[in-house]
Amino acid sequence: MVADEYTPEEIRHILHLQPDISALLCLPVAERLKALEKDIWIEYPRVEKALKRMKELLWHEKRTRMPNLLVIGPTNNGKTMLKEKFYRFNQEPFGQDELDVKVYPRNPRLVMLKIITMQMPTAPSLRRFLLALADGVEQLRHFSDMVVSAMERELYKIIKDLQVQMIMIDELHNILAGANKQQLELLNMLRYLGNELKVPLVCFGTKDAYLAIQRDPQLENRFEPIVLPLWRAGREFELLLDSFITVLPLKYPSDLRQPAIVKLLLARSEGILGEVATILKQAAAKAIETGQEMIDLKLLESIDYQSPTERRRDFARISA
């Protein structure tokens, strides 16, 4: 179907979609289904608060004790997507032809790097952390054979030369996978990074990330926590569902606020944002394939979707 084949009534209904999403309705069914495979970004008050605070920290005046941020939430609840969105819209690497400044000799492509993004290693140690940091400034190959002390000195120099303004660390809870000595070394490193480089740290992790930070009282005092909790029934969840309606490429708006639909979504998702998104994308795909072009309770009930707990139980039975 092409745009001029829609009736005035159909065009009126399309107004419930964001403009870039409504444009998808002109595509063949296969392409609309393909579009549903992409990640969906949904804004809501708590994540808007996090984005606002991250922006403030990015431009915070340098001082010895820089403020930091710790975004805490269950797995699959939007933390990594939040990090990636902020990085994508605020990172501005500059090349030699864009700025009249001295180029760092080991990487001529970069002369400035506003944000470093990295992940706490799953088997954490000071060396692995520094290698992950080196990878964040695209210098990993130069550090693989260095001893830790030399690696640390060189990295600090590079980060200062690149005028980095923020370091973002995902999966911070991985610290607890290390031995006691390694945990303390990494916590000392995080505190020293802020002191030496005078850049804010924005970290992401489960509640265990906060337990890790608590092991160093000085470090804990520098981290402001923002929690992305499990969702519950209420106005905030209804507003979240309203946002989903605007990004699912369906011709007709879906009334997702119905109490029975809210109850079903929360039960199957167990309040996890990523699970809600997956359920609704599967429902939207079925609505497109059947020509229904909207999501209702009957369609949601017809989807074979297991909650996280049900999946774990099935896996436990297989493994037993």
LINLINUR-V408849 format. One line per field, one symbol per residue. phi: phi as a letter, one per 30 degrees, with the letter a starting at -180 (. if undefined). psi: psi as a letter, one per 30 degrees, with the letter a starting at -180 (. if undefined). burial: I if it has 24 or more other C-alpha atoms within 12 Angstrom, else O. Layout:
# LINLINUR-V408849
phi = ???
psi = ???
burial = ???
This chain:
# LINLINUR-V408849
phi = .cedcddeddddddddcdedddddddddeedddddddddccbcaeddddddddddddecdddadcddbbbccadeicjddddddddddcbdbdccedcbcbdddddbedcbbbdbcbabdedcdadddddddddddchbeddcdcddedddddddeddddddhdcaccbchdddeddddeddddddddddddedddchbdcccbldeddddddddbeddedcccdbccdddbdldddddddeddedccdcdcdcdddeeddedddddddhiceddeddddddddddddddidiacbddddddddbcdedddddddddddd
psi = klegfkleeeeeeffflkefeffffflleeeeeeffflkkkkkleeeeeeeeeeeeeegkkkleikklkjjkllkhggeeeeeeeeeeffkikkleffkilkkkffiffkfkjekkklkkkfikleeeeeeeeeefghgeffffglleeeeeeeeeeeeeefhkfkkkjlhfffefflleeeeeeeeeeeeeeeeefhkkkjlklaffeeeeeffjeeeeffkkkkkjlkklkaeeeeeeeeeeeffkikekkkiffkeeeeeeeeeefggkeeeeeeeeeeeeeeeeefgeglkaeeeeffkikkleeeeeeeeeeef.
burial = OOOOOOOOOOOOIIIIIIOOIIIIIOOOIOOIIOIIOOOIIIIIOIIOOIIOIIIOIIOOOOOOIIIIIIIIIIIIIIIIIIIIIIIOOIIOIIOOOOOOOOOIOOOOOIIIIIIIIIIIIOOIIIIIIIIIIIIIIIIIOOIOOOOOOOIIOIIIOIIIIIIIIIIIIIIIIIIIOIOOOIIIIIIIIIIOIIIIIIIIIIIIIIIIIIIIIIOOOOIIOIIIIIIIIIIIIOOOIIOIIIIIIIIIIIIIIIOIIOOOIIIIIIIIIIIIIIIIIIIIIIIIIIIIOOOOIIIIIOIIOOIOIOIIOOOOOOOOOOOO
